[in-house]
Amino acid sequence: MVGTQQARIAPVGASNAAAELAAPGFLVLEGGLGRDLPRTRPVRRARPRSVARDVALAVVGLLFVAAVTLVALGIDSFLAGSRDAAWDAVEHESIVVSAGDSLWSIAEERTVEGLGTADLVRLIERENGLEAAMLSPGDELVVPVVG
């Protein structure tokens, strides 16, 4: 080993020659590592964020949200047209609400092809001018004929 000094520590009472032949002892090394430390990479400082970049990202984000909203509204408008067409394609009748009836239970009894129960509830509300889903016994509703 270059640049280091070695010394064997012998058991108590042994001579230096005997210490080298003796059972395990302790090896004492003096000196440094004897090799260069690896170079570290310089720390990269973060560039200050520019306001223009932040504004551009915000604008792009808002445009994305607006595009998704417009697509969703377009799909809903398309589906609303198909719901209206399904409503118009069936015959209607007037019924009198009984105690315990709800818009959901009435809609479940009357299946209309292309409409789910929730869609049918909304159409019954709209066609009958209901503000809320509250029904009272004796109310008269226009609903699709049971098919």
C-alpha positions as CSV (number, residue, x, y, z in Angstrom):
1,M,0.0,0.0,0.0
2,V,1.5,3.2,-1.1
3,G,1.6,6.1,1.3
4,T,0.5,4.2,4.3
5,Q,2.4,2.7,7.2
6,Q,1.5,-0.6,8.8
7,A,2.0,-1.7,12.3
8,R,0.9,-5.0,13.8
9,I,-0.2,-4.8,17.4
10,A,0.9,-8.0,19.0
11,P,-0.7,-9.8,21.9
12,V,0.7,-8.7,25.3
13,G,4.2,-10.2,26.0
14,A,5.0,-11.2,22.4
15,S,8.0,-10.1,20.5
16,N,7.7,-8.3,17.1
17,A,8.8,-11.5,15.2
18,A,6.4,-13.6,17.1
19,A,3.6,-11.0,16.6
20,E,3.8,-11.5,12.9
21,L,3.3,-15.2,13.3
22,A,0.8,-15.0,16.1
23,A,-2.9,-15.6,15.8
24,P,-5.0,-12.7,14.7
25,G,-4.0,-9.3,15.8
26,F,-5.1,-5.9,14.8
27,L,-3.8,-4.2,11.6
28,V,-3.4,-0.4,12.1
29,L,-3.3,1.7,8.9
30,E,-2.1,5.2,9.0
31,G,-2.6,7.7,6.2
32,G,-5.3,8.8,3.8
33,L,-7.4,7.0,1.3
34,G,-4.6,7.2,-1.3
35,R,-7.1,7.8,-4.2
36,D,-8.9,10.7,-5.6
37,L,-12.5,11.2,-4.6
38,P,-15.0,11.1,-7.4
39,R,-16.0,14.4,-8.7
40,T,-19.5,15.6,-7.9
41,R,-21.8,17.2,-10.4
42,P,-22.3,20.8,-10.0
43,V,-25.7,21.8,-8.5
44,R,-28.0,23.0,-11.2
45,R,-29.8,26.1,-10.1
46,A,-33.5,26.3,-11.0
47,R,-34.2,29.0,-13.5
48,P,-36.6,31.6,-12.3
49,R,-40.1,30.9,-13.6
50,S,-41.3,33.4,-16.1
51,V,-44.8,35.0,-15.8
52,A,-45.4,34.6,-19.5
53,R,-44.9,30.9,-19.3
54,D,-47.3,30.6,-16.4
55,V,-49.9,32.6,-18.2
56,A,-49.5,30.6,-21.4
57,L,-50.0,27.3,-19.4
58,A,-53.1,28.8,-17.7
59,V,-54.5,29.8,-21.0
60,V,-53.9,26.3,-22.5
61,G,-55.5,24.7,-19.5
62,L,-58.6,26.9,-19.7
63,L,-58.9,26.2,-23.4
64,F,-58.7,22.4,-22.7
65,V,-61.4,22.7,-20.1
66,A,-63.6,24.8,-22.4
67,A,-63.1,22.2,-25.2
68,V,-64.1,19.3,-22.9
69,T,-67.1,21.3,-21.7
70,L,-68.3,22.0,-25.3
71,V,-67.9,18.4,-26.3
72,A,-69.9,17.3,-23.2
73,L,-72.7,19.8,-24.0
74,G,-72.8,18.7,-27.6
75,I,-73.1,15.1,-26.6
76,D,-75.9,16.0,-24.1
77,S,-77.7,18.1,-26.8
78,F,-77.5,15.1,-29.2
79,L,-78.8,12.8,-26.5
80,A,-81.6,15.2,-25.6
81,G,-82.7,15.2,-29.2
82,S,-82.8,11.4,-29.2
83,R,-84.7,11.4,-25.8
84,D,-87.3,13.8,-27.2
85,A,-87.6,11.6,-30.3
86,A,-88.1,8.5,-28.2
87,W,-90.8,10.4,-26.1
88,D,-92.6,11.6,-29.2
89,A,-92.6,8.1,-30.7
90,V,-94.8,6.5,-28.0
91,E,-98.4,7.0,-27.1
92,H,-99.3,8.9,-24.0
93,E,-102.1,8.6,-21.4
94,S,-103.2,10.6,-18.4
95,I,-103.0,8.9,-15.0
96,V,-104.0,10.0,-11.5
97,V,-101.3,9.8,-8.8
98,S,-102.1,7.4,-6.0
99,A,-100.8,7.5,-2.4
100,G,-97.2,6.1,-2.4
101,D,-96.5,6.8,-6.1
102,S,-93.3,8.6,-7.0
103,L,-92.0,9.7,-10.4
104,W,-89.4,7.0,-10.2
105,S,-91.9,4.2,-9.6
106,I,-94.2,5.5,-12.4
107,A,-91.2,5.7,-14.8
108,E,-90.1,2.2,-13.8
109,E,-93.5,0.8,-14.8
110,R,-93.4,2.4,-18.2
111,T,-90.5,1.3,-20.4
112,V,-89.7,3.4,-23.5
113,E,-87.1,2.0,-25.9
114,G,-84.0,4.1,-25.9
115,L,-84.7,5.8,-22.5
116,G,-83.5,4.8,-19.0
117,T,-85.6,5.4,-15.9
118,A,-83.8,8.6,-15.0
119,D,-84.3,10.0,-18.5
120,L,-88.0,9.1,-18.4
121,V,-88.4,10.8,-15.0
122,R,-86.9,14.0,-16.4
123,L,-89.2,13.9,-19.5
124,I,-92.3,13.3,-17.3
125,E,-91.3,16.3,-15.1
126,R,-90.8,18.5,-18.2
127,E,-93.9,17.4,-20.0
128,N,-96.1,18.0,-16.9
129,G,-94.4,21.2,-15.9
130,L,-93.2,19.9,-12.5
131,E,-90.6,22.0,-10.7
132,A,-89.7,19.2,-8.3
133,A,-90.3,15.5,-8.0
134,M,-93.0,16.0,-5.4
135,L,-96.3,14.3,-6.2
136,S,-99.5,14.5,-4.3
137,P,-102.3,11.9,-4.5
138,G,-104.9,13.1,-7.0
139,D,-102.4,14.9,-9.3
140,E,-102.8,14.1,-13.0
141,L,-99.8,13.3,-15.1
142,V,-99.2,12.6,-18.8
143,V,-97.1,9.5,-19.1
144,P,-96.2,7.0,-21.8
145,V,-98.7,4.1,-22.2
146,V,-97.5,0.9,-20.5
147,G,-96.0,-1.2,-23.2
